[in-house]
Amino acid sequence: MVINPVKTWLGCTVFAERLTYGKILPEAADHHTEKRASMSHPSLLDRQDIRYLVVHCSDTPDDDLLTARDIHAMHLGFGWDGVGYHRVITRDGVIEHGRPEYWVGAHVYGHNTESLGVCLIGRNVFTSAQMAALHEVISGWKVTYPQAQICGHCDFDNTEKTCPNFDVRAWAREQGLA
Ligand SMILES: [Zn+2]
């Protein structure tokens, strides 16, 4: 398979065919013909589909106080259907909604149909309020999706990203979540 990032934004390389729910961006179409067929399937997630709970960061300066609306606007600007994550956690620890959990996200290439994504705003050091909020999000998801593994974006083999720049699996173990 040719892995061809068509857009890179905020450190998370994402792929247009996973973002557009049937609308294939022109620059992506050539490289993802086999994926186009899969778009005939409903872009909805069933609870039992969820195998991964994926933690991301926005890869923006830690003093940049972005919100889900900023990410939504940015992703819309790319011609996508808006924010690709299911949750966004602001620097002050507010949990904001992105896509609903029944809607396929756009955050981890090759695994969007079997995962949910949460994005911490920032890059290097996350606030204690953010980490508490992350615990809240993940622990809540684990109730609904007990079969799902908790991981970071960088834990997938098909990315060279370091996102979210900490060891999510170790954190989850420390938190008693995994
Ligand atoms: Zn990421």
Boltz pocket constraint, residues with backbone or C-beta under 6 A from the ligand:
constraints:
  - pocket:
      binder: B
      contacts: [[A, 11], [A, 12], [A, 13], [A, 55], [A, 56], [A, 57], [A, 107], [A, 153], [A, 161], [A, 163], [A, 164]]
      max_distance: 6.0
